């Protein structure tokens, strides 16, 4: 793929996240959703990255932020999990457009489940299945390949698993050919922006592909070595199995990219946030609902 173009600027607004700041009026929820506004030579595209799991809270936050969802030009779903996709059909109806692009990996609608503490489907729920998305105004763009949204803004496509210490971060299963198999979350994708004079900005959902793998892929796609910033969930939360050594290796590997800032939350976990702070100092900040990042 030829080198992607460059954006003049990008604005990332956190519509939904697990945490809120002291005295914040916003509603928190277990999930994540970003509104990414990209500008290039006067052309502006508003991209909704994930919808978290509570559409009522998402819509209330957007209302408090004075954001009309009718501004949204397309949706990117980073992976199948309910805390990123639940309520999508309702949100699409609120956006109120026809043929709105909804970009995702082609495996996003598969059965995806956990067995601890009991058998439970955690993927796309029934109300957000393909037919309901299309019936609510969405047009699905399902591809394993990177997809250019505009010059300077591209999805990673299916991420190459290159590191030896990163994994999905949670024990997940699926059923293929009537057999239960481990689910490696190959549908995990991210959004990558290349901003003129600044470098690469990566917007992730849960980083099941591994945040270091994702960063490597972003560099490969943009042919730009400079990582300006990374925002999203890193799925290093200790409670679901990320070993301490993986957290340390992740922080040290990210340090090699020398990002100007990292804002991580949702499934990142407190231990990993502490390690990232110790590694990057004031270049790191925990993610929170209502956070706005503008580049440049």
C-alpha positions as CSV (number, residue, x, y, z in Angstrom):
1,X,0.0,0.0,0.0
2,X,1.4,3.5,-0.9
3,X,2.0,5.9,1.9
4,X,-1.2,7.4,3.2
5,X,-1.7,11.2,3.0
6,X,-1.6,13.6,5.9
7,X,-4.4,15.3,7.9
8,X,-4.1,19.0,8.9
9,X,-5.6,18.2,12.3
10,X,-7.7,15.8,14.4
11,X,-9.9,16.2,17.4
12,X,-10.7,13.2,19.7
13,X,-13.6,13.5,22.1
14,X,-14.2,10.7,24.6
15,X,-18.0,10.1,24.7
16,X,-17.9,7.0,26.9
17,X,-15.3,5.5,29.2
18,X,-15.2,3.6,32.5
19,X,-14.2,6.6,34.6
20,X,-15.2,10.2,35.1
21,X,-13.3,13.0,36.8
22,X,-14.0,14.6,40.2
23,X,-17.2,16.7,39.9
24,X,-17.7,15.7,36.3
25,X,-21.4,15.7,35.1
26,X,-20.8,12.9,32.6
27,X,-22.0,9.4,32.9
28,X,-19.4,6.6,33.1
29,X,-19.9,3.0,31.9
30,X,-17.8,-0.1,31.3
31,X,-17.1,0.6,27.6
32,X,-15.5,3.1,25.3
33,X,-16.6,5.4,22.5
34,X,-14.8,8.2,20.7
35,X,-15.9,10.9,18.3
36,X,-12.9,11.5,16.0
37,X,-13.1,14.7,13.9
38,X,-10.5,14.7,11.1
39,X,-9.7,17.7,8.8
40,X,-7.7,17.8,5.6
41,X,-7.6,20.8,3.3
42,X,-11.1,21.9,4.4
43,X,-12.7,18.5,4.2
44,X,-14.0,17.3,7.6
45,X,-15.1,13.8,8.5
46,X,-16.6,12.8,11.9
47,X,-16.0,9.2,12.8
48,X,-17.6,7.4,15.7
49,X,-15.3,4.8,17.0
50,X,-17.3,2.2,19.0
51,X,-20.5,2.9,21.0
52,X,-19.8,1.4,24.4
53,X,-22.7,-0.7,25.9
54,X,-25.2,1.9,27.2
55,X,-26.7,4.0,24.3
56,X,-28.8,6.1,26.7
57,X,-25.7,7.2,28.6
58,X,-23.8,7.8,25.4
59,X,-26.6,10.0,24.0
60,X,-26.8,11.9,27.3
61,X,-23.1,12.6,27.3
62,X,-23.2,13.8,23.7
63,X,-26.1,16.1,24.6
64,X,-24.2,17.5,27.6
65,X,-21.2,18.0,25.3
66,X,-23.5,19.8,22.8
67,X,-22.7,17.2,20.1
68,X,-25.4,16.3,17.7
69,X,-24.9,12.8,16.5
70,X,-26.3,13.8,13.1
71,X,-22.8,15.1,12.5
72,X,-21.4,11.6,12.3
73,X,-20.3,10.5,8.8
74,X,-19.3,6.9,9.6
75,X,-18.7,4.3,12.4
76,X,-15.7,2.2,13.1
77,X,-16.2,-0.9,15.3
78,X,-12.9,-2.0,16.8
79,X,-14.1,-5.5,17.7
80,X,-17.1,-7.5,18.5
81,X,-17.5,-7.1,22.3
82,X,-20.7,-5.8,23.7
83,X,-19.0,-3.0,25.7
84,X,-18.0,-1.5,22.3
85,X,-21.0,-2.4,20.1
86,X,-24.2,-2.7,22.2
87,X,-26.8,-0.2,21.2
88,X,-25.3,0.5,17.8
89,X,-28.7,0.1,16.0
90,X,-30.2,2.6,18.4
91,X,-27.3,5.0,17.9
92,X,-27.6,4.7,14.1
93,X,-31.3,5.6,14.3
94,X,-30.3,8.6,16.4
95,X,-27.8,9.7,13.7
96,X,-30.7,9.4,11.2
97,X,-28.8,8.9,8.0
98,X,-29.1,6.3,5.2
99,X,-26.2,4.3,3.9
100,X,-23.9,5.4,6.8
101,X,-20.7,3.4,6.5
102,X,-20.1,1.0,9.4
103,X,-16.5,-0.4,9.2
104,X,-15.5,-3.6,10.9
105,X,-13.7,-6.9,10.4
106,X,-15.7,-9.6,8.6
107,X,-15.6,-11.9,11.7
108,X,-17.3,-9.4,13.9
109,X,-20.7,-11.2,14.1
110,X,-19.3,-14.6,15.1
111,X,-20.2,-16.3,18.4
112,X,-17.7,-15.1,21.0
113,X,-18.0,-16.4,24.6
114,X,-16.4,-16.8,28.0
115,X,-16.9,-19.7,30.4
116,X,-15.6,-18.1,33.6
117,X,-17.5,-17.5,35.9
118,X,-20.1,-19.2,33.6
119,X,-21.0,-19.6,29.9
120,X,-21.9,-16.2,28.5
121,X,-21.9,-14.7,25.0
122,X,-19.9,-11.4,25.0
123,X,-19.9,-10.5,21.3
124,X,-22.4,-8.5,19.3
125,X,-25.8,-8.8,20.8
126,X,-29.0,-9.7,19.0
127,X,-30.4,-6.2,18.7
128,X,-27.2,-5.2,16.8
129,X,-27.0,-8.0,14.3
130,X,-26.3,-7.3,10.7
131,X,-29.9,-7.0,9.6
132,X,-30.7,-4.5,12.4
133,X,-27.7,-2.4,11.6
134,X,-28.7,-2.2,8.0
135,X,-32.3,-1.6,8.9
136,X,-31.2,1.4,11.0
137,X,-29.4,3.1,8.2
138,X,-25.9,1.5,8.3
139,X,-24.0,0.0,5.4
140,X,-21.5,-2.5,6.4
141,X,-17.9,-2.3,5.1
142,X,-16.5,-5.6,6.3
143,X,-12.8,-6.2,5.5
144,X,-9.7,-7.7,6.9
145,X,-7.7,-5.1,4.9
146,X,-6.8,-1.6,6.1
147,X,-9.5,0.8,4.8
148,X,-8.7,4.4,4.0
149,X,-11.4,6.8,5.3
150,X,-9.7,9.8,3.8
151,X,-6.1,10.6,3.0
152,X,-4.3,10.6,6.4
153,X,-7.0,8.5,8.2
154,X,-7.0,4.7,7.9
155,X,-8.0,1.6,9.8
156,X,-5.3,-0.9,10.6
157,X,-7.2,-3.9,9.2
158,X,-6.4,-7.2,10.8
159,X,-3.3,-6.7,12.9
160,X,-0.2,-8.8,12.4
161,X,0.7,-10.6,15.7
162,X,4.5,-10.0,15.8
163,X,5.4,-9.8,19.5
164,X,6.0,-12.8,21.7
165,X,4.5,-11.3,24.9
166,X,1.1,-9.9,23.8
167,X,-2.2,-11.8,23.7
168,X,-5.9,-11.2,23.7
169,X,-5.9,-10.4,27.4
170,X,-8.9,-12.6,28.3
171,X,-9.8,-16.3,27.8
172,X,-12.3,-16.3,24.9
173,X,-13.8,-19.0,22.8
174,X,-15.8,-19.5,19.6
175,X,-17.3,-22.4,17.7
176,X,-16.0,-23.4,14.2
177,X,-17.1,-26.4,12.3
178,X,-19.1,-27.6,15.4
179,X,-15.9,-27.5,17.5
180,X,-15.1,-25.1,20.4
181,X,-11.9,-23.3,19.7
182,X,-9.9,-20.5,21.4
183,X,-10.8,-17.1,20.0
184,X,-7.7,-15.0,19.3
185,X,-9.7,-11.8,18.6
186,X,-8.5,-11.5,15.0
187,X,-11.2,-8.9,14.4
188,X,-9.5,-6.4,16.6
189,X,-8.7,-3.2,14.6
190,X,-7.8,0.4,15.4
191,X,-8.0,3.8,13.7
192,X,-4.8,5.5,12.6
193,X,-4.3,9.2,11.8
194,X,-1.2,10.7,10.2
195,X,-1.1,14.4,11.2
196,X,1.0,16.8,9.3
197,X,4.0,18.1,11.3
198,X,3.1,15.9,14.3
199,X,3.1,12.2,13.3
200,X,0.8,9.2,13.9
201,X,-2.1,9.2,16.3
202,X,-3.6,5.8,17.2
203,X,-7.2,5.3,18.5
204,X,-7.8,1.9,20.0
205,X,-10.7,0.1,21.5
206,X,-9.3,-2.7,23.6
207,X,-6.0,-3.6,21.8
208,X,-6.7,-7.3,21.9
209,X,-4.2,-7.5,19.1
210,X,-1.6,-6.0,21.4
211,X,-0.9,-2.3,21.6
212,X,2.7,-2.8,20.5
213,X,1.6,-4.9,17.5
214,X,-1.0,-2.2,16.7
215,X,1.7,0.5,16.9
216,X,4.0,-1.5,14.6
217,X,1.2,-1.8,12.1
218,X,0.5,1.9,12.2
219,X,4.1,2.7,11.4
220,X,4.1,0.2,8.6
221,X,0.8,1.6,7.1
222,X,1.8,5.2,7.3
223,X,5.5,4.8,6.6
224,X,5.9,7.3,9.4
225,X,8.2,6.5,12.3
226,X,7.0,9.3,14.6
227,X,4.2,8.3,17.0
228,X,2.6,11.4,18.3
229,X,0.0,9.8,20.5
230,X,-2.0,6.7,21.5
231,X,-5.4,6.8,23.1
232,X,-7.8,4.0,24.1
233,X,-7.8,0.7,26.0
234,X,-4.8,-1.6,26.3
235,X,-6.4,-4.7,27.9
236,X,-3.7,-5.2,30.5
237,X,-6.0,-5.3,33.4
238,X,-4.5,-7.6,36.0
239,X,-7.8,-9.1,37.2
240,X,-8.2,-10.9,33.9
241,X,-4.7,-12.4,33.6
242,X,-2.1,-9.9,32.3
243,X,1.1,-10.9,34.0
244,X,3.3,-8.2,35.5
245,X,6.1,-9.1,33.0
246,X,3.7,-8.4,30.1
247,X,2.8,-5.0,31.5
248,X,6.5,-4.1,31.9
249,X,7.4,-5.4,28.4
250,X,4.6,-3.4,26.9
251,X,5.6,-0.2,28.6
252,X,9.3,-0.6,27.5
253,X,8.3,-1.5,23.9
254,X,6.1,1.6,23.7
255,X,8.9,3.7,25.1
256,X,11.0,2.7,22.0
257,X,8.4,4.5,19.9
258,X,8.9,7.7,22.0
259,X,5.3,8.9,21.8
260,X,4.5,12.5,22.9
261,X,1.5,11.3,24.9
262,X,-0.5,8.2,25.9
263,X,-4.0,8.3,27.3
264,X,-5.1,4.8,28.4
265,X,-8.1,3.6,30.3
266,X,-11.1,1.3,30.1
267,X,-9.5,-2.2,30.1
268,X,-5.9,-1.1,30.7
269,X,-6.0,-1.7,34.5
270,X,-4.6,0.2,37.4
271,X,-1.3,-1.7,37.6
272,X,-0.6,-1.0,33.9
273,X,-1.6,2.7,34.3
274,X,0.9,3.0,37.1
275,X,3.6,1.3,35.0
276,X,2.8,3.6,32.1
277,X,3.0,6.7,34.4
278,X,6.3,5.5,35.8
279,X,7.6,5.0,32.3
280,X,6.3,8.2,30.6
281,X,5.7,10.5,33.5
282,X,3.7,13.6,32.5
283,X,3.4,12.2,28.9
284,X,0.9,9.7,30.3
285,X,-2.6,10.3,31.7
286,X,-5.5,8.0,32.5
287,X,-8.4,8.2,30.1
288,X,-11.7,9.6,31.3
289,X,-15.1,10.4,29.9
290,X,-15.2,13.9,28.5
291,X,-11.5,14.0,27.7
292,X,-10.8,16.0,24.5
293,X,-7.5,15.8,22.6
294,X,-6.8,18.2,19.7
295,X,-3.8,17.8,17.3
296,X,-2.2,20.1,16.4
